[in-house]
Amino acid sequence: MSKREELIAKYASDLETKCGEKVDMKLLTAVTIGCGPSIYNKDSSTVSAGDPKELERVKKNFLIKKLELKDSPKLDEGIQAVIEQYGRSNRNKYRAVVYYLLVKHFRKASKFK
């Protein structure tokens, strides 16, 4: 099993146990690949939900650039909804899991097909 496959399995487990999601493995794999090499770096592989600058980066670099959504308060609301779903008390919020949940929240799976 490759390192990426191991990470995808870990992300799927998080989605099932911490988020209560039935995982679309094809979509999770595509979102994980879309994250690029950041998934292998301890710092960049997670999202700091308590850091407003980090959440702004998620909004600009993922929601606006990658998913091509228009900037609006709905983007911030979506990010907060995903963080709630993942669990605010959960320290390790994996970037690929957060992005997967955002893709599902905004119904943008077609961007990864």
Sequence and secondary structure as in RCSB ss.txt:
>XXXX:A:sequence
MSKREELIAKYASDLETKCGEKVDMKLLTAVTIGCGPSIYNKDSSTVSAGDPKELERVKKNFLIKKLELKDSPKL
DEGIQAVIEQYGRSNRNKYRAVVYYLLVKHFRKASKFK
>XXXX:A:secstr
  HHHHHHHHHHHHHHHTT     HHHHHHHHHHTGGGGGSTTTTB  TT HHHHHHIIIIIIIIIS    SHHH
HHHHHHHHHHH TT S  BHHHHHHHHHHHTT GGGG 
